[in-house]
């Protein structure tokens, strides 16, 4: 399995902070935001990783991360997304990198408490399809929201006004190589983007979508409130580890 971090976009909801840098280079407590999804993939044992970036500060990722040696990686691959075509549009740029393998995809502003290793192992055992990581939240209308029939997801609605559940589809996805076929078939949404929710719904229609519910905390950091919350959560986690007995 290969890893993909989607860190493009203009971060307009975080202006003026993002007038001079990419959102994913902003600090979360003591590290740049991009460090967290990168460490998530590394902790899951994934060693081949591509970062999709964009905007005027794409070169800063290379300055910051280099070849990934700080994370114990042999190298990091990079590619560039022009404009804001959506998550699925960014994913399409990684087909040559995946080279027929399955992929674990993490949005660059997703910060989690625990390892995803167990989820990656479950995905490897299912062999085909996709596996989504969900989290119960207080504001599901901000996210893609799954609709359930018993234990089965039957549809996902993007940013619904009336959510059909209190769960959010987090920005952590695992896909077999069909994901690139589905992404190529997408039509732009009303906001002019290729939506990852449409990719997930294609897997649901094929009867090949599975999910786990994340344990521990999870947050995105795409707006001021969640950026602040991410910093608080990480700071608290660092303090707990520092105070824990050796």
N, C-alpha and C positions, 0 to 999 in steps of 0.2 A: 504494500500500500504506500502511496505517495501522499504528501501533505501539501495543501494549498492555503495560503493566507490572502484574503481579499482586502487590500488596504488602499484602494483607489478612492475616487470621489473627491468632492471639494469641501466637505465638512461645513456646509453653509449654516447649519444650525448652531455651530460653535463659533461663529464670527463675533467679535473681531480676532479671537485667538487664532483662527485658521487663515487670516489674511496673509500671514507671513510664514506659515508652515503647514504641512500635511497634518490632518487630525490625528493620525496614528503615531505621530512623533511627539504629541503632547505628553506631559508627565502624568503618570498614575503613581502617586506617592514618590518612591525613590527610583523609578525606572520609566523609560519611554513606553508608551502604550503598546507598541508593536512587540515588545519583549514578552508580553503575557501570552498571546496566542502562539508565539513561536515556542515558548517553553511548554505550553500545553501539548503541542505536537511532539516535541522532543521527549517529554515525560511518558508519552504513549509508545515510545520506541520507534517513531518515524524519523528516518534519517535523510530522505530525499524530499526537499521542500522548495516550493516556488512561492514567491511573493509577487502579487499583482499590485502595482501602485499606479499613480497618475498625478496630474497637476504639475505645478512648477517646481516641486521639491522632491521629485522622484530620485534624483541623485543623492539626496541626503540619506536615503535608506542604505545605499551602498557604503557611504561614509560611516554610518553608524554600525552596521552589521557585518560589513565586509563579506568574507567567505563563510561566516558562521562558526568559526573556530571557537569563539567564546562559549558557544552552546554545544560543543562537541561534535559539530557537523563537518563532513568532508567539504561541503560547499553549499551555497544557497543560490538558487536560480531566481532570476528576476524577469518580469515582463511589464509592459506599459499599456494601460488602458486610456484611450483618448476619450475625453468628455465623461459624461455620467450616463452610461447606457444601462446601468443596473447590475445587480449581482450576477445574474445568469449570463449577461454579456461579458463580464469579467471572467467568468468561469470558462467560457468558450476559448479564451486566449491560452488556456492551459492544456488543451487537448494533446498538443505535440509533446508536452512535458510528461503527461500521464502515460503516453505510449502503450495504451491497452490495459494499464493497471487500474485498480480501484483507487479512489481518492478519499481522503478526509479533508473536509473544507471547514475553515474557521474564519469568521468575519474578524477583521483586525481590531474591532472595538469591543470584542467579547472577553470578559474577565471572569474566571471561575475559581472556585476554592479548591476543588478536588481533581484528581487525575481522571482522564477519560479512557484509561487503559482497558478497563473491563468492558466498556462499550465497544471499543475497537475490536476486542476479542470476540464479542458476540456478533459483530458485523462479519468478521472473518468466517465464523461458523455458519452464517446463513448463506454465504457464497454468492447470492445474487440480490439485486434490489437496492434499496436504500435504508438507512437507519437514521432517524432524526432524534435529537435530544430535546426533551421538553422540560419546562419548569413552570410550576404554578406561580402566578403573579397577581398583583393587585390592579394592574392597568393593562389587561390583555389587548385593549383596543390599539395599543401602540405597535403591535406585532402581528405576525401571522398566527392565526388561532385555529387549532384543530377542532373539528366536530367529530364526536365519538358515536359509535353504535356499539354499546357494550365496551369491550376492550379494544375495539378496532377503530382506527381513524378512517372516516369515510370522505372527508374533504378538509381542506385548509382554506381559510378566508383571510386575505391580507387586510390588516388594519380595519376590522369591522366596526361599525357604529354600535351594533348590538352583538357582542361576542357570544358564541355558542358554547364556550367553556371558559374556565379561568386559567387555561394553560397557554403559554407562548411557545412557539417553535423557536428555540434559541438559534444563534448563528453558528451552530456546530452540526455539520451534516456529513454523512458517509454514503458514498455512491459507488455502484459498479460503473463500468465504462459506458453504459448506455446513457449516462447523464449528458454526454456531449451530443448524442443523437437527439435527445429531448430538447436540449438548449438550442440546437440549430433550427428546430421546428417552431420555436416560439414566435409570437407576434407581440409587438410592443403593447404595453398596458396603456390605460388612459393617461398616465403621467409620462408616457414616452419611453419606458424602460422595459427591459426583459426581466421578468420577475422570477425569483427563485421559487416562490410559492407555486407558480405554474409548472415548474419542473417537478416539485414534490407531488402536485396533483396528478401529473402524468404517471408517476410511480404508483400512486393510490389507484388510479384507473386500471393499471396493469396488475393490481393485486399483489404488489411487491414492495410495500412500504411497511416498515417496522419502526418501533420507537422504544426509548427508555426515558425515564424521568430522572433528571439530574439530582443527585444528593449534594448537600452543601449549597452555598450561595452562588448566584450567578447574576451578572449585570452586564448590560451594554454600557458604552460610555459615549454615546452619540449626541447627547444634549447636556446642558450645563448641570441639571439635577443629577443625571446618572453618572456624569464625569466626577462630580463631587462625591457621590455615593461610592463609586468604585475606589476612590482614594481612601475613603473612610474604611471600607471593608479590607482593603489590602493592608492599611496601617494596623488595624486591629489584629489581623492574622499574623503580621510580623511580630507584634508585641507578645502575642500568645506563644509563639515559637521561641522568642527570646527568654520568656519567663518559665518555659517548660523545663522540668528537671532533666539533666543530661542523662 
